Amino acid sequence: MRKRWQNRPEGSNWGDFGVDDQRGRLNLITAEKVKQGVAEVRDGKSFCLSLPLDLPGGNSVNPKRHPPKFAPVFESGDVYFNYIWNDQTPGVMDITSDEVMVLHSQYSTQWDSLAHVGQLFDADGDGVAEPVYYNGFRAYEHIGRDADREALGARALGIENMAETSVQGRAVLVDLHAHFGNERAVVGYDALMKVFEHDGVVVEEGDMFLMHTGWDDMILSMGGEPDAALLHASCAVLDGYDDRLLDWITDSGIAVIATDNMAVEDSHGTGDTRGGCSRLPLHRHCLFRLGVHLGELWYLSELAAEMRRQKRFRCLLTAPPLRMPGAVGSPVTPVATL
């Protein structure tokens, strides 16, 4: 084992789970946390927390990400879909289908891996900031293979590290939509704590933190033709420039954050924050400093409504990503059980 850094970012937990750790705060989802999640199951009712993976629709919400595409596979030169076997093997009555799916890993309901966001930071102490990710893993050396960007893939911090933990345990849901509706609200520490107090929400170390804002219902109502301007001007987002909110994420010990909006935080514009100017300060804080995975575009509306009806805020959550080595993000079909 070789320590990859001499300096670690202020407020980070680099090395706390081991010099080669690639799981971050998922390490806090212990067997006891799994049992706490299971103890929340009373009704045995499960909720699918994924949008249909062809939503939002189009690429106006995020121009660099596109909807899934289907492509054929072939058998004996023919498209292997509604394939009638007795054309090739007389007497066989089977009809079979197969396909190729091309998915942008972060188009719809997704997890970010710890290789998704890094920072220019002087980890080796030579006075020059270099591109680096959680726990000191390096761009090009560990994330991608060359500075010419000709090879992709994360040989460290890939999403498979998350999948291998199973991502199962106790989740806490805060229903911001119940307080802010569809109005755009940039929620900082004070506003979040008021919601906690009003709803009796308690968060403990190792809990997975879910945040319902109402974006999911808005996306579904648009039927695959999203109004990007309206979406980006609607519903609650966290204020990544609020240092007290970032400190709460650190001090609370939450293992992951997942929400129904596109970026958890406001993803438009830049600003000054700890560690220098950023366009995604909460992403930087969570993925780069703390190893807190982020989930986006989840479907939380039905779960939030039922939990509010039952006056509950905890559930069992099972949400492993695809076990795809080297991916920096992954589609996910999370399941919550009450």
Secondary structure, 3 states (H helix, E strand, C coil): CCCCCCCCCCCCCCCCCCCCCCCHHHHHCCHHHHHHHHHCCCCCCEEECECCCCCCCCCCCCCCCCCCEEECCEECCEECCCEEHHHCCCCCCCEECCCEEECCCCCCCEEECCCCCCEEECCCCCCCCEEECHHHCEECCCECCCCCCCCCCECCCCCHHHHCCCCEEEEEEEECHHHHCCECEEECHHHHHHHHHHHCCCCCCCCEEEEECCHHHHHHHCCCCCCHHHHHCECEEECCCCHHHHHHHHHHCCCEEEECCCCCECCCCCECCCCCCECCHHHHHHHHHHCCEEEECECCHHHHHHHHHHCCCEEEEECCCCCCCCCCEEECCCEEEC
